[in-house]
Amino acid sequence: MRTLLLLALAGCASDAPDTSSTAAVDTADASGQDSADTAATDTADTDTGDTSVVDTADSGDTGPTALDPYSLADEVSSAEIEATITDLAAIGTRYTFTDGDEAARDYLVDRFTDLGLVAELDPFDVSGTEANNILVVVPGTVTPETVFVFSAHYDSTSDDAMNFAPGADDNASGVAAVLEAARLVAAHPLTSTAWFVLTAAEEQGSLGSAHLADAWVDDGVDVRGVIAPDMMGYWPLGEGDAFDILGDAGSEPLVEQMSGVADSLGVANKPWIHHDYCYGDDHTNYQEAGFPALSPMDCVEAHNVRSSGEDTPHYHRTTDTVDTLNLAFTTQVTAVTVVTFASWVQPLEP
């Protein structure tokens, strides 16, 4: 991982802490901190969902033209998303202590290679077993020291984890979003540096993301924002559902920005800032290390046993299979994440 760290510099798992509020974010009741301290570089107007990048025409700059991030929304492919989820679920189990975990690792490295990207393994120990994060760094051409991350865990679990844990929703759906972002965003020169990250051993306590966040702190990586989807495929209310955007006070500007993008694309959403949901997932490891992070999720209230009219009967079960997913809505939410991430790293026309 050291090579990738130097390149970047040069160029729902545990009980939640006690909190009194679980309401969706009320922007009038947001924390009073200066959002400039935690927001991504000024690429969006969070009030309007505008994600236009800096206009260079006024300065006479004849350099590359900024790509409209929204132009990528129509390029998000439901076929690509379905193929990724189907392939990963077909491995049988991706539980950390099985051969399936290694098979998934190799499959995902090959997928990045097919996109013309170089993936590096980031090994760490899990109870005597080696697990591997998968890291791809695409250096920015203007501000390479500024880093944005798209991250999802690729391991799975179930009530028969050693033998069968297809993990279609949890979290092949999130992995599919990362690969789709890599396919579309990394096809262009980028203003800032993009990391596409697939973490391991999330089901053992989000160990892969904790290992990675520690390395970012140690190496001084300037991570300005992280998107960490975890379960984006099972929508119990169908097309009438709304996806959840989990953040915290330090990531509130980014949550508001993603919500604005979703509104612009006509995708129903529920932002959450003051909440006690899914504490201990990958995104909270990044947050606790000081990096603004958010997690798009399908039905967070049901995952946290709250009454919302939703349920998650396949969560951590052998029945978490592709046929239970709403891939049309998954594709829409993936488009939201891709446009949001593109607005951060600012792709340029070739």
Secondary structure, DSSP 8 states (H G I E B T S, - for coil): -HHHHHHHHH---S-----S--S---GGG---S-GGGTS-SS--BTTTTB------GGGT--S--B--GGGGGGG--HHHHHHHHHHHHHTSB--TTSHHHHHHHHHHHHHHHHTT---EEEEEEETTEEEEEEEEEE--SSEEEEEEEEEEE-----TTTTT-B--IIIIIIHHHHHHHHHHHHTTS-BSEEEEEEEES-GGGTSHHHHHHHHHHHHHT-EEEEEE-----S--TTGGG--EEEE--GGGHHHHHHHHHHHHHHT--EEEESS--SSTTSHHHHHHHTT--EEEEES-HHHHTT--SS---TTTTSTT--GGGS-HHHHHHHHHHHHHHHHHHH-BB--
